[in-house]
Amino acid sequence: MKNTASKRVALVTGANRGIGMEVCRQLAQQNYQVILSSRDEKKGKKAVEMLLQGFSNIDYHQLDISQTQSVETLKEWILTTYGRLDVLINNAAINYDTWQQPLNANLEECKQTVDVNLFGAWRMCQAFIPLMQQNDYGRVVNVSSGSGMLSGMGSETPAYGISKAALNVLTIKLAKELKNSGILINSVCPGWVKTDMGGQHAPRSVEEGAQSILWAATLADDGPSGGFFRDGIKLAW
Ligand SMILES: NC(=O)c1ccc[n+]([C@@H]2O[C@H](COP(=O)([O-])OP(=O)(O)OC[C@H]3O[C@@H](n4cnc5c(N)ncnc54)[C@H](OP(=O)(O)O)[C@@H]3O)[C@@H](O)[C@H]2O)c1
């Protein structure tokens, strides 16, 4: 679908289920042109099909954020189809490793976790922020977690916690580099949300979790950058 109107174009990673899928729905509701992406094409297309029952402004493209070629292919497609990108939601993540402690952690598993949760988001920023720079406008949301907070950090979920703490550092560093560029980048914790990752006992719905992310995706030009937020409220690192 071509972006005939002057709609803002938004890309969401890992959006075939959970919070990412709901972020797509809420962005579409706010009249963004949404690109729902997933590493598994079949699952992603099914998600789009479900959402298209309510909206026409959602497109699909395959994306595995751990694969440079996959990121480059999507970038080419976005340039050809829309010619720009305004919003990037780095939502995809893996491995809430409740079964590990730092001393017994499987380091291969830890490496894979950091590869997706940190380097995947970093790779996306390197590929897509230059498109935002062309228009002096951008909103980047790195979906982080309370598990990555240095203040009060526990010993549990070492792979996941370290990957999210590192993602927060990436947010700070990019925000400094992008100062006065029109591009705002923030880390957002969606809270503990009922998804495959969060489990059935989580108190929050995907709607509530996604709202926390939408807040940062739709910031006004004088909004904050380089911060860590939940529900629009600043968190300590
Ligand atoms: N749920 C919570 O309580 C909670 C709390 C704090 C933060 N968060 C954060 O919120 C975000 C969304 O979490 P969620 O609960 O919705 O998780 P989820 O239900 O487990 O969904 C994760 C999504 O990421 C995708 N993904 C994983 N690796 C990928 C890759 N290499 N390339 C592209 N996509 C990939 C998954 O695809 P597949 O379906 O193919 O596996 C899935 O669509 C994550 O960043 C998570 O860390 C969640």
The ligand as an ORCA input file, in Angstrom:
! r2SCAN-3c Opt
* xyz 0 1
  N       5.708     -8.721     28.959
  C       6.300     -8.064     29.953
  O       5.908     -8.173     31.132
  C       7.443     -7.130     29.660
  C       7.986     -6.394     30.717
  C       9.025     -5.499     30.468
  C       9.493     -5.362     29.168
  N       8.966     -6.104     28.149
  C       9.496     -5.906     26.804
  O       8.444     -5.615     25.905
  C       8.777     -6.085     24.594
  C       7.685     -6.977     24.052
  O       7.521     -8.035     24.955
  P       6.322     -9.094     24.894
  O       5.958     -9.376     26.288
  O       5.309     -8.688     23.914
  O       7.132    -10.369     24.369
  P       6.714    -11.639     23.472
  O       5.254    -11.882     23.557
  O       7.651    -12.714     23.873
  O       7.053    -11.130     21.984
  C       8.369    -10.941     21.573
  C       8.359    -10.674     20.106
  O       9.725    -10.484     19.658
  C       9.913    -11.276     18.489
  N      11.330    -11.567     18.243
  C      12.185    -12.272     18.984
  N      13.391    -12.339     18.379
  C      13.289    -11.633     17.211
  C      14.172    -11.345     16.158
  N      15.436    -11.799     16.142
  N      13.732    -10.578     15.131
  C      12.463    -10.115     15.112
  N      11.558    -10.396     16.072
  C      11.977    -11.154     17.111
  C       9.058    -12.519     18.729
  O       8.860    -13.226     17.519
  P       8.470    -14.818     17.489
  O       6.986    -14.891     17.678
  O       8.929    -15.240     16.127
  O       9.220    -15.474     18.607
  C       7.799    -11.848     19.276
  O       7.026    -11.333     18.217
  C      10.132     -6.773     24.735
  O      11.163     -5.877     24.419
  C      10.184     -7.116     26.223
  O      11.508     -7.264     26.680
  C       7.951     -6.992     28.358
*
